[in-house]
Amino acid sequence: MLINFSNHPYETWNDDMRRAAKEYGETVDFPFPHIEPDLSVDELRELVLKLSEKIEAMKPAAVFAAGEFTFLFMMVDKLLTDGVKVICSCSKRLTEEIRLPNGANEKKSVFVFKCFREYDYFQKG
């Protein structure tokens, strides 16, 4: 089973991403929490502990994780330390920049899914 730990429900994934996810079995949504900017590091750690226990109890083949960066970093570290495979999506960004009549720039980005990549430690050992 692949746990989708993000704010992007499986039903919104494109066909390429869904096909790649099948490598891990069924995909189950586990919504990423809303992280308030005023949470302390200790509060983030408490939330990581609480949610990582629930995720690990599900015995996933892997966890797709995406969300607020500091919380995500802690969660990925905790899951990897506990031996859980964590993946992210790798996409090609297609960007178009348009000059508006008022002189402002409008930027439009389209992300094209290419593959999943495993998180890994910078240094092993």
C-alpha positions as CSV (number, residue, x, y, z in Angstrom):
1,M,0.0,0.0,0.0
2,L,1.1,3.6,-0.8
3,I,0.0,6.2,1.7
4,N,-0.7,9.5,0.1
5,F,0.4,12.0,2.9
6,S,-0.3,15.2,1.1
7,N,-3.0,17.8,0.3
8,H,-3.5,16.3,-3.1
9,P,-6.1,13.5,-3.0
10,Y,-5.4,10.4,-5.1
11,E,-8.5,11.1,-7.2
12,T,-6.9,14.4,-8.4
13,W,-3.7,12.6,-9.6
14,N,-3.1,12.4,-13.3
15,D,-2.9,9.0,-15.1
16,D,0.9,8.9,-15.2
17,M,1.1,9.4,-11.4
18,R,-1.5,6.8,-10.7
19,R,0.3,4.3,-12.9
20,A,3.6,4.9,-11.1
21,A,1.8,4.5,-7.7
22,K,0.6,1.0,-8.6
23,E,4.1,-0.2,-8.0
24,Y,3.4,0.1,-4.3
25,G,-0.1,-1.4,-4.4
26,E,-3.4,0.4,-3.5
27,T,-3.1,4.1,-2.7
28,V,-4.8,5.3,0.5
29,D,-5.2,9.1,1.2
30,F,-3.9,10.3,4.6
31,P,-4.4,14.1,4.5
32,F,-1.5,16.3,5.4
33,P,-2.3,18.5,8.4
34,H,-2.7,22.2,8.2
35,I,0.4,23.6,9.8
36,E,0.0,27.0,11.4
37,P,3.1,29.2,11.2
38,D,3.1,29.9,14.9
39,L,3.5,26.3,16.0
40,S,6.7,25.7,18.0
41,V,9.3,23.1,17.0
42,D,8.2,21.1,20.0
43,E,4.5,21.2,18.8
44,L,5.7,20.0,15.4
45,R,7.6,17.1,17.0
46,E,4.5,16.1,18.9
47,L,2.4,16.1,15.8
48,V,5.1,14.1,13.9
49,L,5.1,11.5,16.7
50,K,1.3,11.2,16.7
51,L,0.9,11.0,12.9
52,S,3.9,8.8,12.3
53,E,2.5,6.2,14.7
54,K,-0.8,6.1,12.8
55,I,1.0,5.9,9.4
56,E,3.4,3.2,10.6
57,A,0.6,1.1,12.0
58,M,-0.9,0.9,8.5
59,K,2.3,-0.9,7.4
60,P,2.7,0.9,4.0
61,A,5.1,-0.2,1.3
62,A,5.9,3.5,0.9
63,V,4.6,7.0,1.9
64,F,4.2,9.7,-0.7
65,A,4.9,12.9,1.4
66,A,4.4,16.5,0.3
67,G,3.5,19.6,2.3
68,E,4.8,22.4,4.6
69,F,8.6,22.1,4.6
70,T,9.7,22.1,8.2
71,F,7.0,19.6,9.3
72,L,7.7,17.5,6.2
73,F,11.4,17.4,6.9
74,M,10.7,16.1,10.5
75,M,8.2,13.6,9.3
76,V,10.4,12.2,6.5
77,D,13.3,12.0,9.0
78,K,11.2,10.1,11.5
79,L,9.7,7.7,8.9
80,L,13.2,7.0,7.4
81,T,14.7,6.4,10.8
82,D,11.9,3.9,11.5
83,G,12.6,2.1,8.3
84,V,9.7,3.4,6.2
85,K,10.3,4.2,2.5
86,V,9.2,7.8,1.7
87,I,8.9,9.1,-1.8
88,C,8.2,12.4,-3.5
89,S,7.0,13.3,-7.0
90,C,9.4,14.6,-9.6
91,S,7.9,16.8,-12.2
92,K,9.0,18.9,-15.1
93,R,7.8,22.5,-14.7
94,L,6.6,24.2,-17.9
95,T,6.4,28.0,-17.2
96,E,4.9,30.7,-19.3
97,E,5.4,34.4,-18.4
98,I,3.0,37.0,-19.8
99,R,3.5,40.8,-19.6
100,L,0.1,42.3,-18.6
101,P,-1.2,45.6,-20.0
102,N,-0.6,47.3,-16.7
103,G,3.1,46.3,-16.8
104,A,2.8,43.4,-14.2
105,N,4.0,39.9,-15.0
106,E,1.8,36.9,-14.7
107,K,3.5,33.6,-14.4
108,K,1.7,30.3,-15.2
109,S,3.3,27.0,-14.3
110,V,2.2,23.5,-15.3
111,F,3.8,20.6,-13.6
112,V,4.2,17.4,-15.6
113,F,4.7,14.3,-13.5
114,K,7.8,12.2,-14.5
115,C,8.5,9.8,-11.7
116,F,8.6,9.1,-7.9
117,R,12.0,9.5,-6.1
118,E,12.9,8.0,-2.8
119,Y,14.0,10.3,0.0
120,D,17.4,9.3,1.3
121,Y,19.9,10.6,3.8
122,F,22.7,12.8,2.6
123,Q,25.2,10.8,4.5
124,K,24.7,7.1,5.2
125,G,25.9,5.4,8.3
